[in-house]
Amino acid sequence: MDAPAPAPKVRRAALAFIFVTVLVDVMAFGLIIPVLPHLLKKVTGGEIADATLWHGLFATGFMAMQFIASPVQGALSDRYGRRPVILISNAGLAIDFLIMALAETLPLLFIARLLSGATSASFSTANAYIADVTPPEKRSAAFGRLGMAFGLGFTVSPVMGAWLGAVDLHLPFWVAAGLCAANFCYGFFVLPESLPPERRSPFSWRRANPLASLQLLRGHPELFGLAGVSFLMALAHLVYPTTFVLYADYRFGWGLDMVGWTLLLVGVLTVIVQGGLVGRVARTFGDRRTVLIGAVAGAVGFAMYAAAPTGYWFWAAMPVAAMWAVAGPATQALMTGRVSPQEQGRLQGAIGSLNSIAGILGPTLFTQTLAFVAANEVRGPLAGASFWLASVLVFLGGLLAWRTTATRR
């Protein structure tokens, strides 16, 4: 592999633009988190087990489309720049949420999720954008600020989604469609391009297909191992969007209001960790140790979630689990430092495909676990089986990170 070229001088305005772009998209997704499971529950007849099953299938279909589309989008962003890919993503998401706002049947809802999976490239392309404009030694902090955008978005939007959903289950989708349409307009008129023409690479369908894109990860043993860490972390993270709403209903009897306030607290903690702590932890301990610290916190936090006998105990575990958020930016920083500037889009596309595989497996894995618990009326600590499983996955990710990066301390 060629030696990485020096990163361009950080453009604060460009980072601010991409921060806002991601923030608005996250808010759109956050609005529907509390209501989509209940909408599925409504259209499938009102049973938690059936709604959980279909929620998993929806998430699997979404990720299957991402698996196919992510490497294509990454390669296209390497060829034509990040800006047009982000704009296409925003337009596609606006159409997706508009369809869901109008949908009254399960098939139409499912088609909308497939469309969203095919077009939602803004998150992975945003990572490539950050790599374009940030020097390697500052990427952990920059990826942390991007994570802060996620936290800010999820701080307000789930509560808003719960409130709007209490009025009408379709109303959050209308608002989400409007946010994505506004984001498209914002990007069209304001968002600058981060990848200059001289740093672009030719597009090749041979390199853009999902399986070929994963070969990039095998070009360096540490890169391949870190990709495995990213995969396990992504797989564990899916326990939140696929089961939390219905798990909280089953285990604690929470409705939309309590779910919304809980997600608000999750967002606040994420903002604190990724916005204020990631950069400091990475500067103090280095990217490698930051990943390990995050993995330990995540494994312990998920175990505490699983064992929590009441909702108050669940809340008490949140600060511990929140520290897991330092692992993702540090892993991204380690990976982006191992490819050239011309390959950042391909790298993010490959990571996107790998995470999509996790997304294909995870919803079925976690929702089936929760469905089994609910169908058999399991109570006590074993009722948290989906969170126990997530804890094991994060622990394995930490072990893999420790072994893969052992030669670079």
C-alpha positions in Angstrom: 0.0 0.0 0.0 1.3 3.5 -0.8 2.2 5.7 2.1 -0.7 7.9 3.1 -0.5 11.4 1.7 -0.6 14.3 4.2 -4.1 15.2 5.2 -5.3 18.6 4.1 -5.6 21.4 6.6 -8.7 21.0 8.8 -11.5 23.1 7.5 -13.6 24.0 10.5 -16.5 25.2 8.4 -16.5 21.9 6.5 -16.6 20.0 9.7 -19.5 22.2 11.0 -21.4 21.5 7.7 -21.0 17.8 7.9 -21.9 17.8 11.6 -25.2 19.6 10.8 -25.9 17.2 7.9 -25.5 14.1 10.1 -27.4 15.8 13.0 -30.5 16.4 10.9 -30.4 12.8 9.4 -30.1 11.3 12.9 -33.0 13.4 14.2 -35.1 12.1 11.3 -34.2 8.5 12.2 -34.6 9.2 16.0 -38.2 10.4 15.5 -39.4 7.1 14.3 -37.5 4.8 16.7 -40.2 4.9 19.4 -43.1 4.6 17.0 -42.1 2.1 14.3 -42.4 -0.9 16.5 -45.9 0.3 17.6 -46.9 1.0 14.0 -45.8 -2.6 13.1 -47.7 -3.9 16.2 -50.8 -2.1 14.9 -50.6 -3.4 11.3 -49.8 -7.0 12.4 -52.7 -7.4 14.9 -51.4 -6.1 18.2 -49.1 -8.9 19.5 -45.7 -8.1 20.8 -44.2 -11.3 19.5 -45.5 -10.7 16.0 -44.4 -7.1 16.0 -40.9 -8.1 17.2 -40.6 -10.6 14.4 -41.5 -8.1 11.7 -39.4 -5.4 13.2 -36.4 -7.8 12.9 -37.3 -8.6 9.2 -37.6 -4.9 8.5 -34.2 -4.2 9.9 -32.7 -7.2 8.1 -34.1 -6.0 4.7 -32.7 -2.5 5.4 -29.3 -3.8 6.1 -29.3 -6.2 3.1 -29.9 -3.2 0.9 -27.1 -1.4 2.6 -24.7 -4.4 2.1 -25.3 -4.1 -1.6 -25.3 -0.3 -1.9 -22.6 0.8 0.6 -19.5 -0.2 -1.4 -21.0 1.3 -4.6 -21.7 4.5 -2.8 -18.2 4.5 -1.3 -16.6 4.0 -4.7 -18.8 6.6 -6.2 -17.8 9.1 -3.5 -14.1 8.3 -4.3 -14.7 9.1 -8.0 -17.2 12.0 -7.9 -16.8 13.4 -4.4 -18.6 13.1 -1.1 -21.1 15.9 -1.6 -23.3 14.3 -4.4 -23.5 11.0 -2.5 -24.7 12.8 0.6 -27.3 14.7 -1.4 -28.7 11.5 -3.0 -28.9 10.0 0.5 -30.9 12.9 1.9 -33.3 12.9 -1.1 -33.8 9.1 -0.8 -34.5 9.3 2.9 -37.0 12.1 2.4 -38.9 9.9 -0.1 -38.6 6.9 2.2 -40.2 8.7 5.2 -42.9 10.2 3.0 -43.9 6.7 1.8 -44.0 5.5 5.4 -46.1 8.5 6.4 -48.7 7.5 3.8 -48.4 3.7 4.3 -51.2 1.7 5.9 -50.1 -1.7 4.9 -47.2 -3.9 5.8 -45.9 -4.4 2.2 -45.7 -0.7 1.5 -43.9 -0.1 4.8 -41.4 -2.8 3.9 -40.8 -1.3 0.4 -40.0 2.0 2.0 -37.4 0.5 4.3 -35.7 -1.2 1.4 -35.5 2.2 -0.4 -34.1 3.7 2.7 -31.4 1.0 2.9 -30.4 1.6 -0.7 -30.0 5.4 -0.3 -28.9 6.0 3.3 -25.2 6.7 2.6 -24.7 9.9 4.5 -23.3 8.3 7.7 -20.5 6.2 6.1 -19.8 9.0 3.5 -19.6 11.4 6.4 -16.8 9.3 7.9 -14.9 9.5 4.6 -15.5 13.3 4.7 -14.0 13.5 8.1 -11.0 11.5 7.0 -10.6 13.8 4.0 -10.2 17.0 6.0 -8.7 15.8 9.3 -5.0 14.7 10.0 -4.7 11.1 11.4 -3.7 12.2 14.9 -6.9 14.2 15.3 -9.4 11.7 13.8 -10.5 10.1 17.1 -11.6 13.5 18.3 -13.2 14.3 15.0 -15.1 11.0 14.8 -16.1 11.6 18.4 -17.6 15.0 17.4 -19.5 13.2 14.6 -20.7 10.7 17.2 -21.8 13.8 19.2 -24.1 14.7 16.3 -25.7 11.2 16.8 -26.0 11.9 20.5 -27.5 15.3 20.0 -30.0 14.0 17.4 -31.0 11.2 19.7 -31.3 13.5 22.7 -34.3 15.4 21.4 -35.8 13.4 18.6 -37.0 10.2 20.3 -38.9 12.2 22.9 -40.4 14.3 20.1 -41.2 11.1 18.2 -42.9 9.7 21.2 -45.0 12.8 21.7 -45.9 13.1 18.0 -46.7 9.3 17.9 -49.1 9.8 20.8 -51.1 12.1 18.5 -50.8 9.9 15.4 -48.4 7.1 14.7 -47.8 8.4 11.2 -47.0 12.0 12.3 -43.3 11.4 13.2 -42.7 10.1 9.6 -44.1 13.3 8.1 -41.7 15.4 10.3 -38.8 13.1 9.4 -39.5 13.5 5.7 -39.5 17.3 6.1 -36.2 17.2 8.0 -34.5 15.1 5.3 -35.9 17.4 2.6 -34.6 20.4 4.4 -31.2 18.6 4.8 -31.1 18.1 1.0 -31.7 21.8 0.5 -29.0 22.7 3.1 -26.5 20.4 1.4 -27.3 21.6 -2.1 -26.7 25.2 -1.3 -24.2 25.1 1.6 -22.2 21.8 1.9 -18.7 22.1 0.4 -16.9 19.2 -1.4 -14.1 17.6 0.7 -12.4 15.5 -1.9 -10.5 17.6 -4.6 -10.3 16.2 -8.1 -6.6 15.4 -7.9 -7.2 13.0 -5.0 -10.1 11.0 -6.6 -9.8 7.5 -8.0 -11.4 5.8 -11.0 -14.7 4.0 -10.5 -14.8 0.3 -11.1 -17.7 -2.0 -10.7 -15.3 -4.8 -10.0 -14.0 -3.0 -6.9 -17.5 -1.7 -6.0 -19.3 -5.0 -5.5 -19.8 -6.0 -1.8 -17.5 -9.0 -1.8 -14.7 -7.3 -3.7 -14.8 -4.3 -1.4 -14.2 -6.5 1.6 -10.9 -7.6 0.0 -9.5 -4.1 0.9 -9.9 -5.1 4.6 -7.6 -8.1 4.0 -4.8 -5.9 2.6 -3.4 -5.5 6.1 -3.7 -8.0 9.0 -4.4 -5.3 11.5 -7.0 -3.7 9.3 -8.8 -7.0 8.9 -8.7 -7.6 12.6 -10.0 -4.1 13.4 -12.8 -4.7 10.8 -13.8 -7.7 12.9 -13.9 -5.5 16.0 -16.1 -3.0 14.1 -18.4 -5.9 13.0 -18.8 -7.3 16.6 -19.5 -3.8 18.0 -22.0 -3.1 15.2 -23.7 -6.4 15.9 -24.0 -5.8 19.6 -25.3 -2.2 19.1 -28.3 -3.5 17.2 -29.8 -4.7 20.4 -30.9 -1.1 21.0 -32.9 -0.3 17.8 -34.3 -3.8 17.3 -35.4 -4.8 20.8 -35.3 -1.9 23.3 -38.8 -0.5 22.8 -40.5 -3.8 23.0 -38.1 -5.1 25.7 -39.0 -2.1 27.9 -42.6 -2.8 27.3 -42.2 -6.5 28.3 -39.8 -6.1 31.2 -40.8 -2.8 32.8 -44.2 -2.1 31.3 -43.0 1.2 29.8 -45.1 3.1 27.3 -43.9 5.6 24.7 -43.4 8.4 27.3 -40.9 6.4 29.4 -39.2 5.1 26.3 -38.8 8.6 25.0 -37.3 9.9 28.2 -34.9 7.0 28.4 -33.7 7.6 24.9 -33.3 11.2 25.9 -31.0 10.2 28.7 -29.1 7.9 26.3 -28.6 10.9 24.0 -27.4 13.2 26.7 -24.8 10.7 27.9 -23.7 10.1 24.3 -23.1 13.8 23.8 -21.1 14.0 27.0 -18.9 11.0 26.1 -18.4 11.5 22.4 -18.4 15.3 22.4 -16.2 15.8 25.5 -14.4 12.6 26.5 -13.3 10.8 23.3 -10.6 13.2 22.3 -9.3 13.5 25.9 -9.2 9.7 26.4 -7.5 9.1 23.1 -4.9 11.8 23.8 -4.2 10.4 27.2 -4.3 6.7 26.5 -3.9 6.4 22.7 -6.4 5.0 20.2 -5.6 1.3 21.1 -6.3 1.6 24.8 -9.3 3.8 24.1 -10.9 1.0 22.2 -10.1 -1.5 25.0 -11.5 0.9 27.7 -14.7 1.3 25.6 -15.1 -2.5 25.1 -14.8 -3.2 28.9 -17.4 -0.5 29.7 -19.7 -1.8 27.0 -19.5 -5.4 28.1 -20.1 -4.5 31.8 -22.9 -2.0 30.9 -24.8 -4.5 28.8 -24.5 -7.1 31.5 -25.9 -4.5 34.0 -28.8 -3.8 31.6 -29.6 -7.5 31.4 -29.6 -8.0 35.1 -31.6 -4.8 35.9 -34.7 -5.9 37.9 -36.4 -2.5 37.5 -36.4 0.5 35.2 -34.5 2.5 37.8 -31.7 -0.1 37.8 -31.6 0.1 34.0 -31.1 3.9 34.2 -28.4 3.4 36.8 -26.4 1.3 34.3 -26.5 3.9 31.6 -23.4 5.9 32.6 -21.3 2.8 32.5 -22.7 1.6 29.2 -22.3 5.2 27.8 -18.5 4.9 28.1 -18.7 2.2 25.3 -19.1 5.2 22.9 -15.3 5.9 23.1 -14.5 2.7 21.3 -16.1 3.4 17.9 -14.3 6.7 17.0 -11.0 5.2 18.2 -11.5 2.1 16.0 -12.3 4.3 13.0 -9.2 6.4 13.6 -7.0 3.2 13.7 -8.6 2.0 10.5 -8.4 5.2 8.5 -4.7 5.5 9.3 -4.0 2.3 7.5 -5.2 3.2 4.0 -4.3 6.0 1.5 -6.4 9.1 1.0 -7.6 7.7 -2.3 -9.1 4.7 -0.6 -11.0 6.3 2.3 -14.3 6.0 0.4 -13.7 2.4 -0.4 -12.8 1.8 3.2 -16.0 3.3 4.5 -18.0 1.4 1.9 -16.3 -1.8 3.0 -17.0 -1.1 6.7 -20.5 -0.2 5.7 -20.9 -3.6 3.9 -19.4 -5.4 6.9 -21.7 -3.6 9.3 -24.6 -4.4 7.0 -23.8 -8.1 7.4 -24.1 -7.4 11.1 -27.4 -5.7 10.4 -28.7 -8.7 8.5 -27.8 -11.1 11.3 -28.4 -8.9 14.3 -32.1 -8.1 14.0 -33.0 -11.8 13.6 -30.6 -12.8 16.4 -31.8 -10.3 18.9 -35.5 -10.1 18.0 -35.8 -13.9 18.0 -34.1 -14.0 21.4 -36.6 -11.5 22.8 -39.5 -13.2 21.0 -38.6 -16.5 22.7 -38.4 -14.7 26.1 -41.8 -13.1 25.6 -43.5 -16.2 24.2 -42.3 -18.3 27.1 -43.0 -15.5 29.7 -39.4 -15.7 31.0 -38.9 -13.4 34.0 -35.9 -12.3 36.1 -32.3 -11.8 34.8 -32.9 -14.3 32.0 -35.5 -12.0 30.6 -32.5 -9.8 29.6 -31.1 -12.5 27.3 -30.8 -10.2 24.4 -28.6 -7.8 26.5 -26.5 -10.7 27.9 -25.8 -11.7 24.3 -24.8 -8.1 23.4 -22.4 -8.1 26.4 -20.7 -11.2 25.2 -20.3 -9.8 21.7 -18.7 -6.6 23.0 -16.4 -8.6 25.2 -15.2 -10.6 22.2 -14.7 -7.4 20.3 -12.4 -6.2 23.0 -10.4 -9.4 23.1 -10.0 -9.2 19.3 -8.9 -5.5 19.5 -6.4 -6.4 22.2 -4.9 -9.2 20.2 -4.9 -7.5 16.8 -3.2 -4.3 18.0 -0.8 -6.0 20.5 2.2 -5.2 18.3 1.4 -1.4 18.2 1.3 -0.2 21.8 
